[in-house]
Amino acid sequence: MFLGRWVHLVLGGALLTPFFLLAALVVPLTFDEVNPFSDFPWQFAAFAFALPLAALGALLFPLLRTLEATAARSLCGLPADVTAELAEEPADSWAARRRTALWFVAHLAAGGIVSGMTLAAPPAAVMLLLLPVTDPLRHQELGWPDLAGGLLGPLTGLGLLVLVAGTTWAGGRLLARLAPVLLGRTPADRLAAAERRAADLASRNRLARELHDSVGHALSAVTLQAGAARRVLDADPEFARQALLAIEETTRGAVAELDTVLRLLREDGDGRADAPAPELGALGALLDRTRAAGLRIDANVDDGCGRLPTLVSREAYRIVQEGLSNALRHAGTVPVRLRIALDADELRITVENPMQRDDAATPSETAAATPRPGGGRGLPGITERARLLGGQARAGGRDGVWRLTVRLPLGASR
């Protein structure tokens, strides 16, 4: 830890060098007959003038926070919980840039002091340690003090080394304390990170719903089509051939949608990529594929449903698809009644089918978010789609009929 902090401080001294050289050139232009390279007091003046220049550079260079946080995370010996709080993003807001500038000034100031002491103190300490065994006349030629005949030289040399070590320890400890305060995420950073996570989660949930509805529907249809083809393969080869053709078409469409969704998942985006989804204009093909699976569908669709807003039409298609898939999964090849009604300000979707005998025993009507017995995420997914558009969805069974009712406002946006 000590060595890492020393390296971090020396790095700060190295970063200070260009600002110090610039200040050393500016100071003589401001004050006459001044040379910061040879006048010891003016070296401190140039050092002090270099720090505001460094702060200005930090304010104008947002990526500096990422670089400084990486260096602090690697060299300052910070605890794991503190390291996790350091920002990884550039300082986009002015509040974050001001904090980064304060950190940069502290790093360069402490690093400049420690670097100067590291360069000057060890050679002097070695000379002091050797005072008792070297020629006293030589000491006078070099300007070294007598120090009690050289006997106090080693103690003074050790004191210098201790001073360097103590300054390094103090500087490293100070920067370790300042790191989470000045390099940590600001409230705006935390809010932006939370918004990014929420957007990414919403995008992934949307893609998951698309996969569930498209691939789940295809698998349900294929299962019934394959079972029907197997049962009549010898008795009715033509029907079996048509069933296999329907399986081919269904799986081809499902694979195409799956490839598209996986491509979107692999892309580096901002979480707002649109998942593939057909609209109500493709409802006829969906009904044909579902009927080929053995489901008897009585569809009543109002005119004008093909001219709905894109968002409403897309979600309505998926809701109808999932409603038909639920009927296939849980009721088998039963008659299904589909009604899509277009009112002035909303779209109403109703899917009804006879219930299985064990499901029909207990009448119920619940929000669609409550999974149907033996079901998965289909009904909750329908409810999520409806709520995202400001609508509502309800599903339940009564008098032996399972009914799904969904209302979608036509002015919905998301």
Secondary structure, DSSP 8 states (H G I E B T S, - for coil): -HHHHHHHHHHHHHHHHHHHHHHHHHHHHHSTT--TTT-HHHHHHHHHHHHHHHHHHHHH-TTHHHHHHHHHHHHS---HHHHHHB--S---SHHHHHHHHHHHHHHHHHHHHHHHHHHHHHHHHHHHHTGGGS-HHHHHHHT---TTTTTTHHHHHHHHHHHHHHHHHHHHHHHHHHHHHHTB--HHHHHHHHHHHHHHHHHHHHHHHHHHHHHHHHHHHHHHHHHHHHHTTTT-HHHHHHHHHHHHHHHHHHHHHHHHHHHHHHS---S--------GGGHHHHHHHHHHTT-EEEEEE-TTGGGS-HHHHHHHHHHHHHHHHHHHHHH-S-EEEEEEEE-SSEEEEEEEEE--HHHHTS-EEEETTS--TT--SHHHHHHHHHHHTT-EEEEEEETTEEEEEEEEETT---
